[in-house]
């Protein structure tokens, strides 16, 4: 029987999706790709394959999960299995440079950014970069590695200290600091390439902003509510010219499910700075709004699954590559 196969490395982030599948009676199986073997002499099973691999997998002890996923996706695509968020999506997930290139190619404004490798080049790049600016990792997730610097001396002290956090792929980004008048950003969610909803996020409490409920436990700077207002608020009847542009970018890179984030400065100029192809949702915001991101994903994948043609009995099928 064909199933939906969910490729991931974070059990906590998949729990609400499991519940959504079970509620809709969509058959599914999980491929946990923290470790495992890909047998290239076999054919993948029939079904729909949903890639939920995250750029932040290394923070949970799964250093090579994205590379493992890339191998699995290459195998699936070689056998023409339908993949939701395939190889091209993974490439953008693990590289903000690739994200900005894709956005700029579509005419979407991104913050001015320099990419530097090594401490010396970070400092050399900063000498010709106006302050204030932020640094971030090219491959991060959850806003990890984001720091604000209002003067060059502060960056020098940080880079030369033991506190310096080297990026996983060696690439540190120096980026224009865009200050929003109300300390908020907007995250636009897409499922099946279409707008699901947009959520306003309160950024006043820190940079590490992840909407998943599990982040309340794992990340000190990712609460679900501030003292005076909810941290995540779904915007009713969201409309913005960027929605159409984002849809074109996602379609051009074969991305079906994603959250795209932008910030608006004091002059009303919008800057887009992140494409998250492993998007999560906040249950408290959804409970108030009535819409469900994981429910919509489960419905979408179930509809895609209904159109899958099942191979004949002679087809050789592989074991799950995440099970060794």
KOLLOMAR-86833 format. One record per residue (C-alpha): z, y, x. Coordinates in nm, 4 decimals, padded with zeros to 6 digits, m for minus. Each point is the difference from the previous one (the first is absolute). Last residue first. Example, Ala and Ser with C-alpha at 12.3 -4.5 7.8 and 13.67 -1.06 7.14 Angstrom:
BEGIN
SITE / pz / py / px
SITE / 00.7140 / m00.1060 / 01.3670
SITE / 00.0660 / m00.3440 / m00.1370
//
This chain:
BEGIN
SITE / pz / py / px
SITE / 00.8860 / 00.1110 / 02.0342
SITE / 00.0966 / 00.1134 / m00.3480
SITE / m00.1615 / 00.3440 / 00.0023
SITE / m00.3497 / m00.1392 / 00.0175
SITE / 00.0423 / m00.1690 / m00.3403
SITE / m00.1630 / m00.3381 / 00.0312
SITE / m00.3755 / m00.0095 / m00.0086
SITE / m00.2454 / m00.1340 / m00.2526
SITE / m00.2896 / m00.2380 / 00.0561
SITE / m00.2446 / 00.0256 / m00.2913
SITE / m00.0996 / m00.3384 / m00.1435
SITE / 00.1719 / 00.0703 / m00.3331
SITE / m00.2352 / 00.2900 / m00.0790
SITE / 00.0962 / 00.3606 / 00.0576
SITE / 00.1477 / 00.2133 / m00.2803
SITE / m00.1863 / 00.3137 / m00.1070
SITE / 00.2311 / 00.3015 / m00.0219
SITE / m00.0454 / 00.2275 / m00.3025
SITE / 00.3438 / m00.0568 / m00.1512
SITE / 00.1566 / 00.0793 / 00.3366
SITE / m00.1268 / 00.3588 / m00.0157
SITE / 00.1699 / 00.0451 / m00.3376
SITE / 00.3209 / m00.1479 / 00.1359
SITE / m00.0221 / 00.2278 / 00.3038
SITE / m00.0270 / 00.3067 / m00.2245
SITE / 00.2839 / m00.1130 / m00.2266
SITE / 00.2250 / m00.0702 / 00.2981
SITE / m00.0875 / 00.3375 / 00.1539
SITE / 00.0741 / 00.1807 / m00.3274
SITE / 00.3362 / m00.1745 / m00.0270
SITE / 00.0749 / 00.0851 / 00.3632
SITE / m00.0651 / 00.3673 / m00.0718
SITE / 00.1871 / 00.0077 / m00.3294
SITE / m00.0256 / 00.2890 / m00.2463
SITE / 00.2803 / 00.0982 / m00.2382
SITE / 00.0807 / 00.3358 / 00.1580
SITE / 00.3782 / m00.0210 / 00.0215
SITE / m00.0053 / m00.3649 / 00.1046
SITE / m00.2812 / 00.0762 / 00.2442
SITE / 00.2075 / 00.2613 / 00.1835
SITE / 00.2941 / m00.2414 / 00.0190
SITE / m00.2198 / m00.2885 / 00.1150
SITE / m00.1543 / 00.1838 / 00.2954
SITE / m00.3365 / m00.1387 / 00.1032
SITE / m00.1487 / m00.1536 / 00.3120
SITE / m00.3369 / 00.0451 / 00.1706
SITE / m00.1220 / m00.2276 / 00.2743
SITE / m00.3299 / 00.1859 / 00.0384
SITE / 00.1826 / 00.3210 / 00.0876
SITE / m00.2367 / 00.2872 / 00.0776
SITE / 00.1830 / 00.2918 / 00.1601
SITE / m00.0432 / 00.3647 / 00.0998
SITE / m00.1918 / 00.1918 / m00.2649
SITE / 00.0347 / 00.3781 / 00.0300
SITE / m00.0165 / 00.2217 / m00.3091
SITE / m00.0287 / 00.3790 / 00.0342
SITE / 00.2035 / 00.1970 / m00.2570
SITE / 00.0861 / 00.2804 / 00.2398
SITE / 00.3601 / m00.1176 / 00.0360
SITE / m00.1148 / m00.3473 / 00.1049
SITE / m00.0953 / m00.2959 / m00.2199
SITE / 00.0759 / m00.3556 / 00.1141
SITE / m00.2055 / m00.3144 / m00.0481
SITE / 00.0597 / m00.3735 / m00.0258
SITE / m00.2376 / m00.2838 / m00.0897
SITE / 00.1305 / m00.3216 / m00.1562
SITE / m00.2227 / m00.3040 / 00.0107
SITE / m00.1584 / m00.2899 / m00.1896
SITE / m00.3745 / m00.0727 / m00.0079
SITE / m00.1015 / 00.0852 / 00.3551
SITE / m00.3600 / m00.0861 / 00.0905
SITE / m00.0256 / 00.2804 / 00.2568
SITE / m00.2551 / 00.2114 / m00.1882
SITE / 00.1803 / m00.0733 / m00.3271
SITE / 00.3286 / 00.1316 / 00.1379
SITE / m00.1625 / 00.3177 / 00.1295
SITE / m00.1851 / 00.0591 / m00.3266
SITE / 00.3177 / m00.0469 / m00.2063
SITE / 00.1784 / 00.2446 / 00.2285
SITE / m00.2651 / 00.2635 / m00.0595
SITE / 00.0200 / m00.0467 / m00.3771
SITE / 00.3781 / 00.0366 / 00.0061
SITE / m00.0149 / 00.2988 / 00.2352
SITE / m00.1265 / 00.2281 / m00.2786
SITE / 00.3408 / m00.0325 / m00.1732
SITE / 00.1232 / m00.1244 / m00.3373
SITE / 00.3325 / m00.1693 / m00.0711
SITE / 00.0678 / m00.0673 / m00.3662
SITE / 00.3782 / m00.0297 / 00.0440
SITE / 00.1161 / 00.0000 / 00.3602
SITE / 00.2186 / m00.2947 / 00.0977
SITE / 00.3228 / 00.1178 / 00.1624
SITE / 00.1407 / m00.1494 / 00.3210
SITE / 00.3018 / 00.1574 / 00.1717
SITE / 00.1693 / 00.0673 / m00.3300
SITE / 00.1771 / 00.3318 / m00.0145
SITE / 00.3335 / 00.1628 / 00.0829
SITE / 00.1676 / m00.2265 / 00.2542
SITE / m00.3166 / m00.1818 / 00.0990
SITE / m00.1186 / m00.3263 / m00.1448
SITE / m00.1744 / m00.3123 / 00.1224
SITE / 00.1502 / 00.0143 / 00.3462
SITE / m00.2288 / m00.0434 / 00.3015
SITE / 00.1602 / 00.1647 / 00.2997
SITE / 00.2543 / m00.2750 / 00.0707
SITE / m00.2687 / m00.2658 / m00.0168
SITE / 00.0582 / m00.3688 / m00.0668
SITE / 00.2133 / m00.0025 / m00.3138
SITE / m00.1616 / 00.2754 / m00.2048
SITE / m00.3288 / m00.1031 / 00.1568
SITE / 00.0052 / m00.3179 / m00.2068
SITE / m00.0776 / 00.2088 / m00.3101
SITE / m00.3402 / 00.0828 / 00.1425
SITE / m00.0947 / 00.3699 / m00.0105
SITE / m00.0015 / 00.0468 / 00.3782
SITE / 00.0767 / 00.3386 / 00.1518
SITE / 00.1163 / 00.0120 / 00.3602
SITE / m00.0386 / 00.3765 / 00.0509
SITE / 00.3359 / 00.1307 / m00.1126
SITE / 00.2190 / 00.1233 / m00.2850
SITE / m00.2086 / 00.2984 / m00.1159
SITE / m00.3120 / m00.2081 / m00.0472
SITE / 00.0173 / m00.0297 / m00.3815
SITE / m00.2961 / m00.2127 / m00.1059
SITE / m00.2333 / 00.0820 / m00.2883
SITE / m00.1769 / m00.3061 / m00.1356
SITE / m00.3609 / m00.0348 / m00.1057
SITE / m00.1283 / m00.2565 / m00.2462
SITE / m00.2268 / m00.3038 / m00.0267
SITE / m00.3235 / 00.1621 / 00.1166
SITE / m00.2857 / m00.2478 / 00.0355
SITE / m00.1168 / m00.2053 / 00.3004
SITE / 00.1357 / m00.3191 / m00.1532
SITE / 00.3456 / 00.1523 / 00.0252
SITE / 00.0441 / 00.3517 / 00.1387
SITE / 00.3187 / 00.1998 / 00.0600
SITE / 00.0089 / 00.3681 / 00.0961
SITE / 00.3054 / 00.1052 / 00.2019
SITE / 00.0947 / 00.3659 / m00.0190
SITE / 00.2274 / 00.1773 / 00.2481
SITE / 00.3070 / 00.2122 / m00.0598
SITE / 00.2119 / 00.2492 / 00.1896
SITE / m00.0528 / 00.2836 / m00.2536
SITE / m00.1938 / 00.2461 / 00.2163
SITE / m00.1813 / m00.2805 / 00.1834
SITE / m00.0053 / 00.0284 / 00.3779
SITE / m00.2944 / m00.1524 / 00.1810
SITE / 00.0874 / m00.0831 / 00.3590
SITE / m00.3215 / m00.0481 / 00.1960
SITE / m00.0014 / m00.3391 / 00.1662
SITE / 00.0621 / m00.1492 / 00.3386
SITE / m00.0779 / m00.3690 / m00.0270
SITE / 00.1378 / m00.2602 / 00.2383
SITE / m00.2219 / m00.2944 / 00.0922
SITE / 00.1486 / m00.2864 / 00.2036
SITE / m00.0750 / m00.2640 / m00.2630
SITE / 00.3673 / m00.0593 / m00.0865
SITE / 00.0989 / 00.3613 / 00.0421
SITE / 00.2573 / 00.0882 / 00.2667
SITE / 00.3317 / 00.1254 / m00.1389
SITE / 00.1455 / 00.2554 / 00.2396
SITE / 00.3797 / m00.0140 / m00.0236
SITE / 00.0289 / m00.0818 / 00.3704
SITE / m00.1071 / 00.3572 / 00.0702
SITE / m00.3143 / 00.1500 / 00.1540
SITE / m00.1897 / 00.0086 / m00.3293
SITE / 00.2971 / 00.1531 / m00.1829
SITE / 00.0747 / 00.2755 / 00.2518
SITE / m00.3671 / 00.0900 / 00.0233
SITE / m00.0312 / 00.0094 / m00.3789
SITE / 00.2964 / 00.2365 / m00.0278
SITE / m00.1430 / 00.2243 / 00.2729
SITE / m00.3292 / 00.0286 / m00.1911
SITE / 00.1598 / 00.1712 / m00.2975
SITE / 00.0342 / m00.0639 / m00.3722
SITE / m00.0227 / m00.3761 / 00.0266
SITE / 00.0107 / m00.2287 / m00.3055
SITE / 00.0225 / m00.3750 / 00.0462
SITE / m00.1825 / m00.2870 / m00.1722
SITE / 00.0501 / m00.3318 / 00.1799
SITE / 00.0101 / m00.2049 / m00.3177
SITE / m00.1526 / 00.1633 / m00.3059
SITE / 00.0259 / m00.3255 / m00.1939
SITE / m00.2910 / m00.1424 / 00.2018
SITE / m00.0583 / 00.0192 / 00.3742
SITE / m00.3262 / m00.0362 / 00.1842
SITE / m00.1162 / 00.3409 / 00.1223
SITE / 00.3621 / 00.0913 / 00.0593
SITE / 00.1158 / 00.3438 / m00.0992
SITE / 00.0644 / 00.3371 / 00.1607
SITE / 00.0489 / 00.3180 / m00.1968
SITE / m00.0996 / 00.3569 / 00.0716
SITE / 00.1536 / 00.3458 / m00.0036
SITE / m00.1538 / 00.1227 / 00.2162
SITE / m00.3604 / 00.0399 / 00.1099
SITE / m00.1560 / m00.2756 / 00.2127
SITE / m00.1384 / 00.0813 / 00.3442
SITE / 00.3109 / m00.0969 / 00.1977
SITE / 00.0601 / m00.2864 / m00.2436
SITE / m00.3009 / m00.1927 / 00.1300
SITE / 00.1350 / 00.0147 / 00.3558
SITE / 00.3406 / m00.1189 / m00.1215
SITE / m00.1457 / m00.2959 / m00.1878
SITE / m00.2290 / m00.0684 / 00.2952
SITE / 00.2976 / m00.0365 / 00.2355
SITE / 00.1902 / m00.2246 / m00.2409
SITE / m00.2820 / m00.2510 / m00.0466
SITE / m00.2993 / m00.0120 / m00.2328
SITE / m00.0812 / 00.3085 / m00.2051
SITE / m00.1692 / 00.0527 / m00.3372
SITE / m00.0363 / 00.3609 / m00.1179
SITE / 00.0146 / 00.0984 / m00.3668
SITE / m00.0854 / 00.3019 / m00.2143
SITE / 00.1186 / m00.0918 / m00.3490
SITE / m00.2557 / m00.1736 / m00.2230
SITE / m00.2589 / 00.1583 / m00.2321
SITE / m00.2146 / m00.2401 / m00.2030
SITE / m00.3743 / 00.0429 / 00.0575
SITE / m00.0816 / m00.3691 / m00.0278
SITE / m00.0378 / m00.0395 / 00.3772
SITE / 00.3326 / 00.1817 / 00.0344
SITE / 00.1736 / m00.2680 / m00.2060
SITE / m00.1478 / m00.2923 / 00.1925
SITE / 00.0738 / 00.1598 / 00.3375
SITE / 00.3528 / 00.0824 / m00.1138
SITE / 00.0627 / m00.3598 / m00.1010
SITE / m00.1414 / m00.1396 / 00.3255
SITE / 00.2336 / 00.2283 / 00.1958
SITE / 00.2833 / m00.1141 / m00.2270
SITE / m00.0584 / m00.3524 / 00.1222
SITE / 00.1660 / m00.3201 / m00.1291
SITE / m00.0817 / 00.0372 / m00.3707
SITE / m00.3498 / 00.1319 / 00.0733
SITE / m00.1048 / m00.3180 / 00.1790
SITE / 00.1726 / m00.2096 / m00.2651
SITE / m00.2144 / 00.1612 / m00.2695
SITE / m00.3161 / m00.0806 / 00.1927
SITE / 00.1081 / m00.3622 / 00.0384
SITE / 00.0678 / m00.0570 / m00.3681
SITE / 00.1885 / 00.1925 / m00.2662
SITE / m00.0658 / m00.2427 / m00.2861
SITE / m00.1839 / m00.2997 / 00.1425
SITE / m00.2586 / m00.2068 / m00.1872
SITE / m00.0831 / m00.3069 / 00.2140
SITE / m00.3319 / 00.0280 / 00.1770
SITE / 00.0741 / m00.2817 / 00.2485
SITE / m00.0291 / 00.2448 / 00.2931
SITE / 00.2112 / 00.2378 / m00.2055
SITE / 00.2871 / m00.2474 / m00.0210
SITE / m00.0117 / m00.0810 / 00.3725
SITE / m00.0195 / 00.3670 / 00.0981
SITE / 00.2905 / 00.0682 / m00.2379
SITE / 00.2085 / m00.2730 / 00.1650
SITE / m00.0676 / 00.1372 / 00.3488
SITE / 00.0836 / 00.3556 / m00.1085
SITE / 00.3176 / m00.1332 / m00.1623
SITE / 00.1122 / m00.1505 / 00.3300
SITE / m00.0639 / 00.3338 / 00.1681
SITE / 00.1976 / 00.1744 / m00.2750
SITE / 00.2864 / m00.2546 / 00.0321
SITE / 00.0217 / 00.0359 / 00.3776
SITE / 00.3322 / 00.1822 / 00.0307
SITE / 00.1738 / m00.1630 / m00.2941
SITE / 00.3627 / 00.0865 / 00.0811
SITE / 00.0584 / 00.2262 / m00.3009
SITE / m00.0876 / 00.3259 / 00.1772
SITE / m00.3154 / m00.1698 / 00.1295
SITE / m00.1261 / m00.0323 / m00.3579
SITE / m00.0249 / 00.3795 / m00.0313
SITE / m00.3806 / 00.0053 / m00.0250
SITE / 00.0314 / m00.2167 / m00.3088
SITE / m00.1915 / m00.3047 / m00.1212
SITE / m00.0469 / m00.0075 / m00.3755
SITE / m00.3413 / m00.1723 / m00.0055
SITE / m00.0875 / m00.1450 / m00.3398
SITE / m00.2150 / m00.3118 / 00.0081
SITE / m00.1663 / m00.1095 / m00.3235
SITE / m00.0568 / m00.3693 / m00.0473
SITE / m00.1579 / m00.3143 / 00.1348
SITE / 00.1534 / m00.1549 / 00.3088
SITE / m00.1137 / 00.0979 / 00.3488
SITE / m00.2483 / m00.2229 / 00.1848
SITE / 00.1002 / m00.1990 / 00.3063
SITE / m00.1166 / 00.0021 / 00.3623
SITE / 00.1559 / 00.3443 / 00.0586
SITE / 00.3507 / m00.1411 / m00.0314
SITE / 00.2213 / 00.3085 / m00.0028
SITE / 00.3513 / m00.0739 / 00.1235
SITE / 00.3312 / 00.1668 / m00.0846
SITE / 00.2477 / 00.2781 / 00.0630
SITE / 00.1156 / 00.3086 / m00.1932
SITE / m00.2885 / m00.0655 / m00.2344
SITE / 00.1717 / m00.0933 / m00.3243
SITE / m00.2751 / m00.1317 / m00.2235
SITE / 00.1237 / 00.0197 / m00.3558
SITE / m00.1384 / m00.1919 / m00.2947
SITE / m00.1071 / 00.1143 / m00.3425
SITE / m00.0804 / m00.1161 / m00.3525
SITE / m00.0036 / 00.2948 / m00.2438
SITE / 00.2311 / m00.0686 / m00.2930
SITE / 00.0253 / 00.3709 / m00.0860
SITE / 00.3797 / 00.0082 / 00.0303
SITE / m00.0175 / m00.2317 / 00.3012
SITE / m00.2472 / 00.2250 / 00.1807
SITE / 00.2127 / 00.3101 / m00.0685
SITE / 00.3149 / m00.1749 / 00.1213
SITE / m00.1733 / m00.1034 / 00.3202
SITE / m00.1207 / 00.3579 / 00.0489
SITE / 00.3568 / 00.1286 / m00.0325
SITE / 00.1126 / m00.2431 / 00.2748
SITE / m00.2829 / 00.0760 / 00.2436
SITE / 00.1620 / 00.2924 / 00.1842
SITE / 00.3185 / m00.1937 / 00.0703
SITE / m00.1835 / m00.2987 / 00.1490
SITE / m00.1736 / 00.2057 / 00.2657
SITE / m00.2746 / m00.1632 / 00.2088
SITE / m00.2982 / 00.0034 / m00.2391
SITE / m00.3159 / m00.1732 / m00.1234
SITE / 00.0100 / m00.0632 / m00.3757
SITE / m00.2290 / m00.2782 / m00.1193
SITE / m00.1095 / 00.0271 / m00.3638
SITE / m00.0822 / m00.3467 / m00.1197
SITE / m00.2914 / m00.2366 / m00.0630
SITE / 00.0905 / m00.3449 / m00.1284
//
